[in-house]
Amino acid sequence: MKMLCHGIDISDNDVSCSDSLIQNVENSLYKIKEAGASQALLSNVTGDDIVITAIVEDDNLVEIVNKSIFNVLKENALGFDDLNGVGLKREDAGEGISYVELDLNPNFYPDAVILSFDTYCGEYFVENVAKSAVKAATGMTDVYNIASSLVDGIKQIPGVGYVSNQTDDPVIVANVTNVEQIGVVAGAMIGAVLGNKNTYLVKRHTPINVIPGSVIFSATAIMNGNLIDLAEYFSFRSQILSK
């Protein structure tokens, strides 16, 4: 049983995703379920990047579901740079899809916390930002598994192709086996990320309205098949109460 995440820029600008693009992708998610996914969600929309997240209960379906996700991205793309960065051969790998393949605990609901990043001239430090979130969640109670799209060399996306370490908008996924611990795990990951310079938590589907040299990220939770944007919740919890 696996969770598959594909993060990519298919927008036609450098700062946001249009409402029509989001709607078109969401209307196409049924094709991923038809390919064998038990769930298919547009989990994150971060600046000009989106993340499609799918659950496969049969590991033999990973390649087929990955192909269907790639096809949905290609059918709805307004910009093709990242799609063209996926090479059919290792030597053709370029800046492409931020891919995460995470083994899930089959004895629990596939609940998870997903962080997705976008950069505006922050490519040179976003990897360290993402690693801080991975370290924060590693070893936490009820975190069954955690993985990221970060890669040192070439990564193979089964059924799709190859991408290189030029792929610079990371995705991080943590599988949480106790729904009451979602907030604890997400809080640790978000807090670790916000400790980095020029890094900002934004609501899902927020343009990258920052001064260049910055990183933004969205944080979502999948709980019993439901998608929840965690930004507003943590913004409220972080308020300092006035006298």
N, C-alpha and C positions, 0 to 999 in steps of 0.2 A: 504494500500500500504506500503510495507516494503522493507528495504534493509537488506540482510542477509550476514554476513561475517564469514568465517571459517578460522582461522589462526592456522597453525600446522606445525610441523617438520616431514616431511616424507622423509628426505634425509638419505643417508647412511654414512654421516660424520657430524662433529660438526660445520663446518664453512661455508659451501656453498651448493648450489643446482646445480646439473649438468645441462648442456644444454639439455641433452636428457630427464631428468625428467621434466623440464619446458615445453619442446615441447610436451611431452606425455600428460601432464595435459591440456595444451591449446587445443590439438587435441580432448580431451574428453569433452570439455565444452558444446558441442552441446547436450549431454545427459541431462544436467541440464535444458537447454531450452526445451527439449522434455518433461521434467517433469512438465513444467508450468512456468518457469522463463521467463520474458520478456527480461532480460539481464543476461549474465553470463560472468564474467571476471576474469582473474588471475591478480588481482589488484596490489598486492605487492609481491616482492621477496626480503627478508631481511635476509642475512646470510643463515642459513639452514632452514628458515621458509618461507612459502608461505601463501598468503591469497586469497581465492576464494570469490568473491563478486557477489551476485545475487540480482535481483530485482523481487519481486512478486507483481503483481497488485491486486491479490485476496488473502486476508489473510488466506483463507481456504487452500491454497496451501503450507503454510509454512512447515508443516511436510513432505509433499511429496518432496518438493525441498530440504529440509535439508537432507533427506535420499539419494537423488540423489547426492548431494555434497559429502556426506560421502562415497558413493560407488565409486565415481570418485577418491577420495583420496586413498581409499583402493586398487583400481585396479592399481594405478600407484605408490604406495608407494615402496620405497627402504628401509625405516626404519619404524618400527611399534610400537615404544615405546609409542608415543602420541596417536596413534589409539587404542592401547590396554589399555590406561588410561581412555578411555570412558567406563563407567559402565552402564549396563542395569538397575541396581538398585542403589539407592542413596548410599547405604553402600559400593558399589564397585567403586565409583567415585575416580579417581586419576588425575594425570597430563595428560591433554588431549587437546582438541580443545579450542582455544580462540574464543569464540562465541559472536557475536554482532547481536542483532535484533533491528533494528531502524525503528520507524514509520516515514514515509515520508509525506511531504505535497503533496497531490494528485493534487493540482492546478498548480504545477510547474514540470519541468523536475527533475528527481531524481539525481541532481548534488550533489556531496559530496567531502569532503576531508578525506582521509584515512591514518592514521599513523599506521605503524606496527613495532614492536620492536623485537630485538634479543639480547640475553645476552651472555657474556662470563665471567662467575663468577661475574655478576652484578645483580644476581637474588634478592639480599637483598635490593636493592634500586630502581629497575625498576618500582615498583608500584608507588612510589612517583613521578618519572619522568613522568609517564603516567598521573597521576592525575593533574600535572601542566598544561598539554595540555588541559585537560577537563575544568579546571577552566578558562583557557585563552579564550576559545571559548564560554563558557556559558554566555548567555545574550547578545552576540554580535548581531548587526543589521543583519538581513537576515539569521541568523542561526535558522532554524526551530526546529531542534532537534540535540542532541549530546548524544552518548552512548559509553561505553567501555566494554571490555570483563572482566574487573576486578570484582572479586567476593570475598566476605568475607567468605562464606561457601561453599555450594554446588549449582551449577547452572544446570538447566535442559536445554538440547538442544532438542526442540520438534522434535519428530520423530527419534531421534538418541540415546539419553541416558543422562548420568550425568557426570559432571566434577567437580573437587574440586579446592580449592584455591591454590593448588600446581602448577596449570597452570600458567606459569610465563613469557610468551612472549605476552604482551598485544596488542590489536588492539583497535584503537579509530576511530570513524566515526562521522563526522559532516555533516548534511544535510543543504546545502546552497541554498536559494531560489532566489538569484540574482547572475547570473554568473559573473558579474563584481566584486562581493565581494569575489570570491574564493581566490584571492591572498591576500586579507586583512585577511581573516579567517585563511588561511594556514600560513601566516606570523606570526600571533599571536601565533598559536599553535607551530610552529617550533621554534620561538624565546623563548617561555616558556620552551620547552624541552631542548634547547641548553644552557639554564642558569644553568642546573644541571651538576654536576661533571661527568667527564669521559663518556660523552654522545656525539655521533657523527652522523650527518646526512650523509647518503650514497646514491649513485645512486641505483636504482632498479637493483637487481641481482648482488650485490657486496658481495664478501666474507667478513667474520667478521675478517678482518686483524687489530686487536687491541691487546693491552696488556691486559691480564686477569684482571678483575675488571672493565669492561667497558660495555656499552650499545650502540648499533647502532640502527638506525631507518630509514625507508624509508617513503617518503611522496608522495602520488599520489592524483590526482584529477580525478574524473569522471565528464565529462562535455558533456551533450547531447549524452551520450553513448560512448564517446571517453575517452581513458585512457591516462593520461599525468603524466610523472615522473617530480615532482617538484624540485628535487635536483639540477639539472643543472641550472634551472632558478634562484633559490635562491642563489646558489653559485655565479652566475654572478652578481646578484643584490647586493651581500654583499661585492664585491671587493672594496677595498680602492684604489681610483685612485692615481697614482703617479703623481708627478709634471711634 
